[in-house]
Amino acid sequence: MSENADISKLLWAHRSIRSFTSEDIAPELLNSILTDAVAGSSSSGNLNSVSMVVTRNSERKQKLFELHFGQPMVLEAPVVITFCADWYRTRQWLKLRGARDNFNNFLGYHVAAFDAMILSQSVCLGLEAKGMGICYMGSTLSSMREIGELLNLPETCVPVTTIVAGWPAENPAKRDRLPVSALVHEETYHYPDDRELAEIFESRERKGWERYMSIPELKAEIEKRGITSLAQFYTSDAKYPPETFVEDSLRIIELLNEKGFLPSTSNHPSRSA
Ligand SMILES: Cc1cc2nc3c(=O)[nH]c(=O)nc-3n(C[C@H](O)[C@H](O)[C@H](O)COP(=O)(O)O)c2cc1C
């Protein structure tokens, strides 16, 4: 089998894992996966503006569990890795070498956050290639400040995503995706009309609805709220209420400001004395 076929197989085998055996991930194994991931992940300017905080300690995991809204896999997984957009180390080095300060601005955050996401996916593939399972934790963004405090993150360093990892104790069904043809645009953006939209979402609407309605607590919640479609469910209070997105957005902007990621007039080169 060609190496390409191996990667294709690995990608098609992916499913998020939310239940783990009690078996640990040996530190040497994890270290080799993290080393491979760093080697194989592109990095803006090759400045490696990322940090990975590995949590194994059960008391700290208990605190992370609470900050991830009680999602049980945080406790079950032997390893939790928090990926951070991190300019602190680089900026300390600039200072040490008498170079000008930079990257304490929104572009710095953006670049580092994308480096961190690229790296996180390489780590996931490395873990999955060895037979382990992973699940991303979107709750990182809602608890950015508190997770940062718990992990003692410095200035211009914030968590952007988290993965839980371990040996799978479940084998969930593969989740489908929207048709690739809807995601790929030839040369310029193709605006789907209503008929095309219905086609694009047809399978998702049907399968997603069936899946949610097969979970008794969710079915009851959906019926109580008078929700009649998957689209309505996604922006309902039971899933992603718009107010929460706005509140989290404002809190993230506030944190980025406090962590030195939003340029003030005082650190604009043309304004400094
Ligand atoms: C950035 C990100 C955040 C996620 N956050 C969560 C989460 O907090 N809890 C969870 O159970 N799954 C989370 N997921 C997993 C998605 O629900 C999952 O990838 C999606 O439903 C597709 O399923 P699959 O990964 O099994 O193919 C997250 C995925 C991503 C990429």
The ligand as an SDF file (V2000), in Angstrom:
LIG
                    3D

 31 33  0  0  0  0  0  0  0  0999 V2000
  -12.6440   22.8470   17.4630 C   0  0  0  0  0  0  0  0  0  0  0  0
  -13.5090   21.6820   17.8510 C   0  0  0  0  0  0  0  0  0  0  0  0
  -14.1480   21.6850   19.0740 C   0  0  0  0  0  0  0  0  0  0  0  0
  -14.9030   20.5870   19.4780 C   0  0  0  0  0  0  0  0  0  0  0  0
  -15.4600   20.5870   20.7200 N   0  0  0  0  0  0  0  0  0  0  0  0
  -16.1090   19.4940   21.1720 C   0  0  0  0  0  0  0  0  0  0  0  0
  -16.5870   19.4480   22.5030 C   0  0  0  0  0  0  0  0  0  0  0  0
  -16.4290   20.3970   23.2860 O   0  0  0  0  0  0  0  0  0  0  0  0
  -17.2310   18.3200   22.9050 N   0  0  0  0  0  0  0  0  0  0  0  0
  -17.4140   17.2450   22.0800 C   0  0  0  0  0  0  0  0  0  0  0  0
  -18.0060   16.2550   22.5250 O   0  0  0  0  0  0  0  0  0  0  0  0
  -16.9590   17.2540   20.8000 N   0  0  0  0  0  0  0  0  0  0  0  0
  -16.2990   18.3440   20.3390 C   0  0  0  0  0  0  0  0  0  0  0  0
  -15.7980   18.3750   19.0600 N   0  0  0  0  0  0  0  0  0  0  0  0
  -15.9380   17.1980   18.1910 C   0  0  0  0  0  0  0  0  0  0  0  0
  -16.9960   17.4110   17.1200 C   0  0  0  0  0  0  0  0  0  0  0  0
  -18.2640   17.3490   17.6930 O   0  0  0  0  0  0  0  0  0  0  0  0
  -16.7870   16.3290   16.0540 C   0  0  0  0  0  0  0  0  0  0  0  0
  -15.5290   16.4820   15.4460 O   0  0  0  0  0  0  0  0  0  0  0  0
  -17.8890   16.3530   14.9910 C   0  0  0  0  0  0  0  0  0  0  0  0
  -19.1500   16.0780   15.5380 O   0  0  0  0  0  0  0  0  0  0  0  0
  -17.6180   15.3390   13.8930 C   0  0  0  0  0  0  0  0  0  0  0  0
  -17.4980   14.0400   14.4430 O   0  0  0  0  0  0  0  0  0  0  0  0
  -16.1920   13.1560   14.2270 P   0  0  0  0  0  0  0  0  0  0  0  0
  -15.0110   13.9250   14.7620 O   0  0  0  0  0  0  0  0  0  0  0  0
  -16.4350   11.8850   15.0090 O   0  0  0  0  0  0  0  0  0  0  0  0
  -16.0530   12.9010   12.7670 O   0  0  0  0  0  0  0  0  0  0  0  0
  -15.0630   19.4660   18.6170 C   0  0  0  0  0  0  0  0  0  0  0  0
  -14.4320   19.4880   17.3630 C   0  0  0  0  0  0  0  0  0  0  0  0
  -13.6630   20.5740   16.9860 C   0  0  0  0  0  0  0  0  0  0  0  0
  -12.9730   20.5500   15.6470 C   0  0  0  0  0  0  0  0  0  0  0  0
  1  2  1  0
  2  3  1  0
  2 30  2  0
  3  4  2  0
  4  5  1  0
  4 28  1  0
  5  6  2  0
  6  7  1  0
  6 13  1  0
  7  8  2  0
  7  9  1  0
  9 10  1  0
 10 11  2  0
 10 12  1  0
 12 13  2  0
 13 14  1  0
 14 15  1  0
 14 28  1  0
 15 16  1  0
 16 17  1  0
 16 18  1  0
 18 19  1  0
 18 20  1  0
 20 21  1  0
 20 22  1  0
 22 23  1  0
 23 24  1  0
 24 25  2  0
 24 26  1  0
 24 27  1  0
 28 29  2  0
 29 30  1  0
 30 31  1  0
M  END
$$$$
